[in-house]
Amino acid sequence: MSDQVYALFDTAIGTCAIAWGPRGINAVQLPMGGVTQIRTRMQQRHAGITEAEPTPQVQRVIGRIRALLAGQPDDLSDIELDLDGVSPFQRGVYDIARRIPPGRTLTYGDIAKQLGGVELSREVGQALGRNPCPIVVPCHRVLAAGNKPGGFSANGGVDTKLKMLAIEGAAVNYTPSLFD
């Protein structure tokens, strides 16, 4: 068996995947429209990864993700992640994002200020766009200026982000304009 394995699991928003290795969870894949697409994406992102039954520890993480996506608040901040290969800047962004409780949001600018300056907002957005562990690193809780949803790279884009925020009870006062 490979050092890195993954499993599929169903949630309130669709089928997801989770990958882990000896040092913890290292990827979460949000729904992509089908099991075949998720398996393909996992293979593309992680060479040599194999599908396996989740360990008891990973099964507990899956249960917590399912519960969160079913509306039970859980910040998941104690879940051990293996972020090997992630830059120190990205780690800083992810550490701050992991402290955002369910039902709350920050903006890219808020995180940038904590990291040294609002001029880093674009880099914060790029780091969140590369987030290997969405949900556990809750990039969906980070909004653009003016509390607009900003981007979201998961299947369904901003609609998925807004759905996840609604499940968590976050108040996002956003009405799309003709240009969104």
Backbone as CSV, one residue per row, in Angstrom:
resi,resn,N_x,N_y,N_z,CA_x,CA_y,CA_z,C_x,C_y,C_z
1,MET,0.845,-1.180,0.000,0.000,0.000,0.000,0.890,1.244,0.000
2,SER,0.471,2.267,-0.720,1.178,3.545,-0.785,1.175,4.208,0.589
3,ASP,2.131,5.115,0.801,2.148,5.905,2.034,0.928,6.811,2.114
4,GLN,0.393,7.175,0.962,-0.737,8.088,0.917,-1.950,7.352,0.348
5,VAL,-3.046,7.445,1.092,-4.278,6.778,0.683,-5.447,7.747,0.817
6,TYR,-6.568,7.370,0.195,-7.753,8.214,0.289,-9.002,7.356,0.352
7,ALA,-10.072,7.999,0.780,-11.384,7.354,0.821,-12.435,8.369,0.395
8,LEU,-13.485,7.861,-0.214,-14.640,8.680,-0.566,-15.646,8.604,0.564
9,PHE,-16.436,9.667,0.729,-17.503,9.648,1.733,-18.594,10.629,1.322
10,ASP,-19.822,10.284,1.663,-20.974,11.114,1.316,-21.243,12.145,2.404
11,THR,-21.673,13.334,1.968,-22.039,14.415,2.886,-23.330,15.059,2.393
12,ALA,-23.813,16.027,3.151,-25.020,16.764,2.781,-24.840,17.571,1.495
13,ILE,-23.584,17.860,1.107,-23.364,18.630,-0.123,-22.885,17.753,-1.274
14,GLY,-22.745,16.444,-1.043,-22.306,15.524,-2.093,-21.142,14.660,-1.635
15,THR,-20.640,13.838,-2.554,-19.529,12.938,-2.246,-18.221,13.719,-2.202
16,CYS,-17.472,13.512,-1.137,-16.165,14.142,-0.939,-15.109,13.051,-0.854
17,ALA,-13.844,13.454,-0.808,-12.738,12.521,-0.590,-11.827,13.113,0.472
18,ILE,-11.129,12.225,1.156,-10.143,12.634,2.149,-8.912,11.771,1.958
19,ALA,-7.738,12.401,2.023,-6.468,11.671,1.868,-5.646,11.846,3.130
20,TRP,-4.896,10.803,3.444,-4.054,10.854,4.634,-2.799,10.038,4.423
21,GLY,-1.823,10.345,5.253,-0.560,9.628,5.261,-0.135,9.427,6.701
22,PRO,1.089,9.044,6.908,1.564,8.748,8.261,1.498,9.939,9.223
23,ARG,1.528,11.169,8.688,1.567,12.353,9.553,0.243,13.098,9.625
24,GLY,-0.831,12.540,9.100,-2.129,13.197,9.230,-2.854,13.369,7.908
25,ILE,-3.951,14.104,7.985,-4.776,14.402,6.812,-3.982,15.345,5.919
26,ASN,-3.907,15.056,4.619,-3.172,15.949,3.731,-3.980,16.444,2.537
27,ALA,-5.248,16.023,2.422,-6.103,16.560,1.364,-7.558,16.250,1.665
28,VAL,-8.406,17.185,1.276,-9.853,16.974,1.271,-10.331,17.467,-0.084
29,GLN,-11.148,16.685,-0.734,-11.700,17.066,-2.031,-13.196,17.258,-1.882
30,LEU,-13.672,18.444,-2.239,-15.107,18.723,-2.220,-15.772,18.060,-3.425
31,PRO,-17.097,17.952,-3.410,-17.802,17.293,-4.518,-17.440,17.890,-5.878
32,MET,-17.418,16.994,-6.869,-17.062,17.404,-8.232,-18.071,16.935,-9.269
33,GLY,-19.239,16.541,-8.866,-20.232,16.114,-9.831,-20.274,14.611,-10.031
34,GLY,-19.387,13.876,-9.414,-19.421,12.430,-9.539,-18.195,11.767,-8.957
35,VAL,-18.352,10.508,-8.611,-17.285,9.721,-8.000,-16.095,9.576,-8.946
36,THR,-16.357,9.364,-10.230,-15.279,9.198,-11.199,-14.400,10.442,-11.258
37,GLN,-15.028,11.628,-11.269,-14.260,12.871,-11.307,-13.412,13.040,-10.048
38,ILE,-13.957,12.662,-8.896,-13.201,12.792,-7.650,-11.998,11.854,-7.659
39,ARG,-12.218,10.605,-8.078,-11.092,9.656,-8.134,-10.005,10.163,-9.085
40,THR,-10.417,10.677,-10.240,-9.457,11.210,-11.206,-8.686,12.372,-10.606
41,ARG,-9.378,13.288,-9.930,-8.722,14.438,-9.320,-7.721,13.999,-8.255
42,MET,-8.088,13.016,-7.446,-7.168,12.543,-6.404,-5.907,11.953,-7.048
43,GLN,-6.067,11.189,-8.126,-4.911,10.608,-8.826,-4.034,11.697,-9.452
44,GLN,-4.671,12.736,-10.003,-3.916,13.825,-10.630,-3.107,14.599,-9.598
45,ARG,-3.687,14.838,-8.450,-3.036,15.661,-7.430,-2.014,14.908,-6.597
46,HIS,-2.161,13.597,-6.513,-1.306,12.812,-5.617,-0.849,11.543,-6.335
47,ALA,0.291,11.615,-6.988,0.815,10.473,-7.746,0.973,9.258,-6.834
48,GLY,0.478,8.125,-7.285,0.632,6.878,-6.554,-0.346,6.672,-5.408
49,ILE,-1.282,7.591,-5.230,-2.261,7.445,-4.145,-3.183,6.259,-4.432
50,THR,-3.595,5.576,-3.380,-4.504,4.443,-3.537,-5.726,4.641,-2.663
51,GLU,-6.827,4.049,-3.082,-8.066,4.124,-2.305,-8.040,3.029,-1.240
52,ALA,-8.500,3.353,-0.048,-8.460,2.403,1.060,-9.581,2.700,2.054
53,GLU,-9.824,1.745,2.916,-10.765,1.967,4.009,-10.137,2.949,4.995
54,PRO,-10.909,3.908,5.494,-10.353,4.856,6.455,-9.976,4.173,7.773
55,THR,-8.893,4.626,8.361,-8.507,4.171,9.689,-9.560,4.678,10.680
56,PRO,-9.604,4.148,11.886,-10.560,4.668,12.875,-10.405,6.177,13.106
57,GLN,-9.162,6.655,13.130,-8.939,8.094,13.321,-9.508,8.895,12.148
58,VAL,-9.259,8.451,10.919,-9.778,9.144,9.735,-11.301,9.026,9.701
59,GLN,-11.838,7.892,10.129,-13.295,7.718,10.179,-13.919,8.755,11.119
60,ARG,-13.253,9.056,12.238,-13.754,10.090,13.162,-13.745,11.463,12.483
61,VAL,-12.685,11.756,11.716,-12.614,13.028,10.990,-13.754,13.109,9.976
62,ILE,-13.976,12.038,9.237,-15.072,12.002,8.261,-16.404,12.267,8.969
63,GLY,-16.606,11.634,10.111,-17.844,11.845,10.866,-18.027,13.296,11.264
64,ARG,-16.946,13.932,11.671,-17.023,15.342,12.058,-17.289,16.243,10.855
65,ILE,-16.676,15.946,9.708,-16.938,16.737,8.496,-18.394,16.569,8.086
66,ARG,-18.888,15.332,8.101,-20.301,15.089,7.767,-21.216,15.876,8.684
67,ALA,-20.935,15.834,9.982,-21.775,16.542,10.954,-21.753,18.053,10.697
68,LEU,-20.565,18.604,10.437,-20.455,20.034,10.154,-21.293,20.397,8.925
69,LEU,-21.183,19.586,7.876,-21.920,19.879,6.638,-23.418,19.572,6.760
70,ALA,-23.804,18.979,7.885,-25.222,18.760,8.173,-25.740,19.811,9.159
71,GLY,-24.878,20.785,9.514,-25.325,21.888,10.342,-24.918,21.847,11.799
72,GLN,-24.099,20.876,12.197,-23.635,20.804,13.586,-22.307,21.550,13.705
73,PRO,-22.267,22.651,14.448,-21.026,23.447,14.536,-19.844,22.640,15.071
74,ASP,-18.726,22.744,14.384,-17.471,22.104,14.792,-16.384,22.832,14.022
75,ASP,-15.412,23.406,14.718,-14.391,24.173,13.997,-13.293,23.297,13.396
76,LEU,-13.248,22.022,13.758,-12.290,21.059,13.192,-10.836,21.479,13.393
77,SER,-10.583,22.466,14.244,-9.236,23.020,14.366,-8.239,22.083,15.040
78,ASP,-8.724,21.047,15.705,-7.816,20.115,16.372,-7.416,18.936,15.492
79,ILE,-7.945,18.880,14.274,-7.602,17.785,13.360,-6.173,17.983,12.870
80,GLU,-5.368,16.939,13.016,-3.960,17.019,12.629,-3.823,16.969,11.109
81,LEU,-3.162,17.991,10.572,-2.934,18.071,9.132,-1.459,17.879,8.823
82,ASP,-1.193,17.235,7.705,0.159,17.109,7.170,0.236,18.070,5.994
83,LEU,0.809,19.232,6.221,0.900,20.254,5.179,2.308,20.340,4.612
84,ASP,2.968,19.192,4.502,4.296,19.129,3.917,4.244,19.714,2.507
85,GLY,5.157,20.579,2.185,5.191,21.169,0.855,4.405,22.467,0.741
86,VAL,3.749,22.876,1.820,3.001,24.130,1.821,3.935,25.225,2.338
87,SER,3.943,26.369,1.675,4.858,27.453,2.048,4.521,28.014,3.433
88,PRO,5.507,28.644,4.084,5.235,29.273,5.385,4.110,30.312,5.307
89,PHE,4.049,31.082,4.218,2.974,32.068,4.070,1.612,31.369,4.035
90,GLN,1.502,30.300,3.222,0.247,29.569,3.141,-0.128,28.992,4.507
91,ARG,0.847,28.452,5.223,0.578,27.919,6.567,0.002,29.006,7.471
92,GLY,0.565,30.209,7.375,0.058,31.326,8.174,-1.388,31.638,7.841
93,VAL,-1.703,31.660,6.546,-3.083,31.899,6.103,-3.998,30.800,6.636
94,TYR,-3.569,29.553,6.490,-4.398,28.425,6.920,-4.578,28.408,8.432
95,ASP,-3.533,28.774,9.184,-3.645,28.825,10.643,-4.707,29.835,11.073
96,ILE,-4.705,30.996,10.439,-5.705,32.018,10.767,-7.093,31.544,10.354
97,ALA,-7.214,30.994,9.161,-8.527,30.516,8.689,-9.080,29.435,9.624
98,ARG,-8.212,28.585,10.150,-8.675,27.508,11.033,-9.221,28.032,12.353
99,ARG,-8.928,29.274,12.685,-9.449,29.863,13.924,-10.805,30.539,13.724
100,ILE,-11.302,30.594,12.491,-12.614,31.205,12.244,-13.684,30.185,12.638
101,PRO,-14.517,30.513,13.634,-15.527,29.535,14.051,-16.647,29.383,13.022
102,PRO,-17.311,28.224,13.013,-18.469,28.045,12.132,-19.491,29.156,12.382
103,GLY,-20.072,29.643,11.302,-21.062,30.705,11.408,-20.464,32.100,11.394
104,ARG,-19.137,32.186,11.340,-18.454,33.482,11.309,-17.622,33.557,10.038
105,THR,-17.224,34.764,9.682,-16.387,34.957,8.498,-15.332,36.027,8.782
106,LEU,-14.281,35.988,8.003,-13.292,37.058,7.910,-13.169,37.405,6.433
107,THR,-12.521,38.528,6.138,-12.246,38.864,4.743,-10.782,38.541,4.445
108,TYR,-10.468,38.499,3.152,-9.083,38.320,2.743,-8.229,39.410,3.390
109,GLY,-8.757,40.639,3.431,-8.046,41.760,4.029,-7.803,41.572,5.518
110,ASP,-8.793,41.016,6.233,-8.622,40.748,7.673,-7.434,39.817,7.905
111,ILE,-7.363,38.757,7.115,-6.257,37.800,7.257,-4.942,38.462,6.858
112,ALA,-4.965,39.238,5.775,-3.755,39.927,5.318,-3.214,40.850,6.408
113,LYS,-4.104,41.588,7.081,-3.671,42.486,8.168,-2.976,41.693,9.267
114,GLN,-3.506,40.530,9.606,-2.885,39.701,10.652,-1.516,39.185,10.220
115,LEU,-1.300,39.099,8.913,-0.025,38.599,8.393,0.959,39.710,8.049
116,GLY,0.549,40.959,8.243,1.504,42.032,8.026,1.039,43.185,7.174
117,GLY,-0.068,43.087,6.487,-0.527,44.239,5.715,-1.618,43.900,4.728
118,VAL,-2.576,44.816,4.610,-3.725,44.600,3.739,-3.307,44.413,2.281
119,GLU,-2.103,44.890,1.925,-1.627,44.714,0.537,-1.386,43.251,0.193
120,LEU,-1.445,42.375,1.188,-1.273,40.935,0.953,-2.595,40.225,0.642
121,SER,-3.684,40.986,0.514,-5.009,40.377,0.303,-5.048,39.437,-0.896
122,ARG,-4.456,39.846,-1.988,-4.460,39.003,-3.203,-3.721,37.689,-2.937
123,GLU,-2.566,37.774,-2.251,-1.801,36.569,-1.932,-2.574,35.655,-0.986
124,VAL,-3.334,36.248,-0.055,-4.188,35.454,0.837,-5.210,34.690,0.003
125,GLY,-5.845,35.369,-0.946,-6.821,34.717,-1.823,-6.197,33.592,-2.630
126,GLN,-4.986,33.818,-3.122,-4.304,32.778,-3.891,-3.966,31.577,-3.011
127,ALA,-3.516,31.837,-1.784,-3.211,30.738,-0.862,-4.468,29.930,-0.567
128,LEU,-5.579,30.609,-0.354,-6.829,29.893,-0.070,-7.309,29.122,-1.295
129,GLY,-7.035,29.638,-2.486,-7.383,28.925,-3.709,-6.591,27.638,-3.886
130,ARG,-5.439,27.550,-3.217,-4.600,26.347,-3.280,-4.781,25.452,-2.051
131,ASN,-5.718,25.789,-1.202,-5.956,25.060,0.046,-6.127,23.566,-0.224
132,PRO,-5.236,22.719,0.290,-5.360,21.282,0.038,-6.426,20.599,0.904
133,CYS,-6.905,21.282,1.934,-7.819,20.648,2.896,-9.049,21.505,3.165
134,PRO,-9.834,21.845,2.109,-11.023,22.642,2.373,-11.937,21.943,3.374
135,ILE,-12.693,22.693,4.063,-13.560,22.328,5.179,-12.726,22.274,6.459
136,VAL,-11.660,21.461,6.495,-10.807,21.417,7.685,-10.056,22.746,7.800
137,VAL,-9.558,23.266,6.694,-9.082,24.648,6.608,-10.228,25.378,5.912
138,PRO,-11.061,26.065,6.696,-12.345,26.558,6.181,-12.238,27.797,5.296
139,CYS,-11.693,27.625,4.102,-11.542,28.737,3.173,-12.899,29.325,2.777
140,HIS,-13.970,28.533,2.920,-15.298,29.043,2.597,-15.739,30.141,3.557
141,ARG,-15.066,30.267,4.705,-15.411,31.304,5.690,-14.662,32.609,5.449
142,VAL,-13.933,32.698,4.332,-13.186,33.911,4.019,-13.838,34.586,2.816
143,LEU,-14.182,35.863,3.017,-14.913,36.622,2.013,-14.049,37.736,1.441
144,ALA,-14.484,38.258,0.311,-13.812,39.398,-0.306,-14.240,40.683,0.410
145,ALA,-13.636,41.791,0.007,-13.986,43.092,0.578,-15.486,43.341,0.428
146,GLY,-16.052,44.032,1.398,-17.481,44.319,1.362,-18.337,43.105,1.653
147,ASN,-17.729,42.075,2.210,-18.412,40.805,2.505,-19.034,40.148,1.282
148,LYS,-18.438,40.404,0.114,-18.838,39.671,-1.087,-18.194,38.299,-1.015
149,PRO,-18.792,37.285,-1.642,-18.252,35.928,-1.491,-16.842,35.736,-2.014
150,GLY,-16.432,36.504,-3.022,-15.114,36.273,-3.604,-15.135,34.985,-4.398
151,GLY,-13.988,34.409,-4.621,-13.902,33.189,-5.416,-14.064,31.944,-4.573
152,PHE,-14.300,30.847,-5.278,-14.337,29.539,-4.624,-14.132,28.521,-5.720
153,SER,-13.056,27.732,-5.600,-12.659,26.861,-6.702,-13.355,25.508,-6.703
154,ALA,-14.160,25.217,-5.701,-14.869,23.933,-5.674,-15.948,23.890,-6.748
155,ASN,-16.368,22.671,-7.086,-17.468,22.491,-8.018,-18.666,23.293,-7.522
156,GLY,-19.295,24.034,-8.400,-20.417,24.868,-8.005,-19.990,26.276,-7.627
157,GLY,-18.676,26.487,-7.485,-18.132,27.812,-7.227,-18.757,28.508,-6.035
158,VAL,-19.091,29.780,-6.239,-19.609,30.622,-5.170,-20.909,30.059,-4.595
159,ASP,-21.730,29.415,-5.423,-22.972,28.823,-4.905,-22.674,27.784,-3.828
160,THR,-21.634,26.973,-4.036,-21.236,25.977,-3.035,-20.746,26.674,-1.774
161,LYS,-19.943,27.709,-1.937,-19.437,28.469,-0.793,-20.604,29.036,0.014
162,LEU,-21.562,29.666,-0.666,-22.708,30.258,0.029,-23.565,29.191,0.699
163,LYS,-23.691,28.024,0.066,-24.452,26.923,0.667,-23.775,26.452,1.949
164,MET,-22.445,26.307,1.908,-21.704,25.876,3.095,-21.841,26.902,4.217
165,LEU,-21.762,28.187,3.880,-21.922,29.231,4.887,-23.337,29.226,5.458
166,ALA,-24.334,29.001,4.608,-25.718,28.946,5.085,-25.926,27.768,6.037
167,ILE,-25.337,26.620,5.710,-25.440,25.440,6.586,-24.874,25.772,7.965
168,GLU,-23.795,26.561,7.989,-23.153,26.926,9.254,-23.851,28.085,9.971
169,GLY,-24.814,28.709,9.294,-25.533,29.814,9.913,-24.835,31.150,9.805
170,ALA,-23.904,31.282,8.873,-23.202,32.555,8.682,-24.112,33.535,7.954
171,ALA,-24.132,34.761,8.431,-24.910,35.810,7.780,-24.040,36.456,6.709
172,VAL,-24.371,36.199,5.467,-23.657,36.818,4.351,-24.669,37.672,3.620
173,ASN,-24.542,38.970,3.793,-25.472,39.891,3.136,-24.966,40.163,1.737
174,TYR,-25.378,39.286,0.826,-24.849,39.390,-0.531,-25.955,39.094,-1.520
175,THR,-26.155,40.021,-2.429,-27.050,39.816,-3.561,-26.205,39.998,-4.810
176,PRO,-26.134,38.959,-5.651,-25.293,39.101,-6.842,-25.799,40.202,-7.766
177,SER,-24.850,40.918,-8.354,-25.213,41.945,-9.326,-25.185,41.316,-10.725
178,LEU,-25.574,42.077,-11.674,-25.576,41.612,-13.060,-24.181,41.185,-13.498
179,PHE,-23.140,41.735,-12.883,-21.767,41.481,-13.300,-21.068,40.385,-12.489
180,ASP,-21.742,39.782,-11.503,-21.145,38.724,-10.687,-21.299,37.373,-11.325
